[in-house]
């Protein structure tokens, strides 16, 4: 499991505005923590393009590297930890340009220089 890997995940339902259900998500946790923690940090994706109206998002086009089925919006503002058992299947990997955008957006979200 590497930063930028895309997995199908199962996010439990809530009564708020968080994403839920089965969906693709980006792993944003360094591999060295992967063996020592029962959770993993992810950024969920949505195919609802209207989500681009929120700050902390970017668009990902499907390609042979990420294996997405639809144009998707990465919702960095919904960065969260989930139990590793919620990772169902690795589906692909972000292109370098998207990985750089992910890193930029996470830094902005957390106000990291």
C-alpha positions in Angstrom: 0.0 0.0 0.0 1.6 3.2 -1.2 0.6 6.9 -1.2 -1.4 7.4 -4.4 -2.8 3.9 -4.6 -6.5 3.7 -5.5 -8.7 1.2 -3.7 -12.4 0.4 -3.6 -13.4 1.1 0.0 -16.5 0.6 2.1 -17.2 3.8 4.1 -19.9 3.4 6.8 -23.0 5.5 6.6 -23.5 8.6 8.7 -26.2 11.2 9.1 -23.9 14.0 8.1 -22.4 15.2 4.8 -19.5 12.7 4.7 -19.1 10.3 1.8 -20.4 6.8 2.5 -20.8 3.5 0.7 -18.6 1.6 -1.7 -16.4 4.0 -3.7 -12.9 4.6 -4.9 -10.5 6.3 -2.6 -6.8 7.4 -2.6 -4.4 6.2 0.0 -2.6 9.2 1.5 -0.6 7.4 4.3 3.1 6.6 4.1 3.9 2.9 3.7 6.1 2.8 6.8 3.0 3.4 9.0 1.0 0.7 7.1 2.3 -2.3 9.0 2.0 -0.7 12.5 -1.5 0.9 12.4 -4.9 -0.7 12.1 -6.2 2.3 10.1 -5.2 4.1 6.9 -5.7 7.7 5.8 -7.8 8.1 2.6 -9.3 10.7 0.4 -12.7 9.6 -1.0 -13.7 10.1 -4.7 -17.1 10.9 -6.1 -18.4 10.8 -9.7 -20.7 13.8 -8.9 -18.8 16.5 -10.7 -20.7 19.2 -8.8 -18.4 18.4 -5.9 -15.8 20.5 -7.7 -17.6 23.6 -6.3 -16.0 22.8 -2.9 -12.5 24.0 -2.1 -10.0 21.1 -1.6 -11.0 19.1 -4.6 -9.5 18.2 -8.0 -10.6 16.3 -11.1 -9.3 12.9 -12.2 -9.9 11.5 -15.7 -10.0 7.7 -16.0 -6.9 6.2 -17.6 -5.1 2.8 -17.8 -3.1 3.6 -14.7 -5.9 4.6 -12.3 -8.5 2.2 -13.8 -11.4 4.5 -12.7 -14.7 3.8 -14.4 -15.8 7.5 -14.5 -14.4 11.0 -14.3 -14.0 11.5 -10.5 -13.5 14.3 -8.1 -11.0 13.8 -5.3 -12.5 15.3 -2.1 -9.3 16.2 -0.2 -11.4 18.2 2.3 -12.9 14.8 3.4 -9.5 13.3 4.3 -10.2 10.6 6.9 -8.9 7.5 8.6 -10.7 4.2 8.0 -10.1 0.7 9.3 -7.8 -1.2 6.9 -10.5 -3.9 6.7 -12.6 -1.4 4.7 -10.1 -1.5 1.9 -11.6 -4.0 -0.5 -9.6 -4.0 -3.7 -6.7 -2.1 -5.2 -7.8 -0.7 -8.5 -4.9 1.4 -9.7 -2.5 4.3 -9.0 -2.6 8.1 -9.5 -0.5 9.6 -12.2 2.4 11.7 -11.0 0.6 15.0 -11.9 -2.4 14.0 -9.7 -0.1 12.8 -6.9 1.5 16.3 -6.9 -1.9 17.9 -6.8 -3.0 15.6 -4.0 0.1 16.6 -2.0 -0.5 20.3 -2.7 -4.1 20.1 -1.6 -3.3 18.1 1.6 -0.7 20.7 2.6 -3.1 23.5 1.9 -5.8 21.8 3.9 -3.5 21.3 6.9 -1.6 24.5 6.4 1.7 22.7 6.1 4.5 24.6 4.4 
